[in-house]
Amino acid sequence: MSKTVLVLGASGGIGRAIVRKLVRDGWIVYAHFHQNEQAILTLIKELGKQEDIFPIQADLTTKESVDHLISVVGAVDSIIHAGGMAFEGLLEETSDDVMEKLWNAHLFQPARLIRALLPDMRRREKSSIVFLSSIWGETGASNEVMYSAVKGAQIAFVKALGKELAPSRIRVNAVAPGAVDTSMLARFDDVDRQWIENDIPYGRMANPSEVAGAVVYLVSDDASYVTSHVLSVNGGWYA
């Protein structure tokens, strides 16, 4: 019998790579998007799996939108949070609105969603939750203070919730990527990209499928004894 997973942020570069791997492994996917529904529709066409991917819209920065998402999602075996937003700027340049959106999108609203879905997950034989955190949640980044803070909060949430849910056989883990070659880095010119790659011991950025592989491993039976863990996928950067 196929397992069902909710992927938050499925329309992003890493999110789409996660969905590709899950569908090819036989999962049924609720594919969340905020504005880019076309990315999900294109992915469905690419994979030829219309019956296995269900697009679902929500704005993770608002309570009302997440409440609606909770009301339409059925019981799931796993939840993967690969959504969110980035912000670069000095702390004194970071508005209250940006702080609130970062907090909502990366932790508060996903935590509310998980809380609502947990009763059904407890009734499953085994379930799992994976957060896509960041290297900056592990070490912090100048000029991305609040982004680092919410990514660090994700890691603390994962470690604590994993302990709390272990008796119910629900595993909770995180993947912390370094630099990944997605549209999020499109703002960097060739010189900046080269500077980043020179700073990474492996000599290049990750591609989305490499990060997706780590996520899919953590929801698989191969990781059946892994919980409250942060899997760093960063090519040796800040190891």
Secondary structure, DSSP 8 states (H G I E B T S, - for coil): ---EEEEETTTSHHHHHHHHHHHHTT-EEEEEESS-HHHHHHHHHHHT-TTTEEEEE--TT-HHHHHHHHHH----SEEEE-------S-GGG--HHHHHHHHIIIIIHHHHHHHHHHHHHHTSSSEEEEEE--HHHHH--TT-HHHHHHHHHHHHHHHHHHHHHGGGTEEEEEEEE-SB-SGGGTTS-HHHHHHHHHHSTTSS-B-HHHHHHHHHHHHSGGGTT--SEEEEESTTTT-
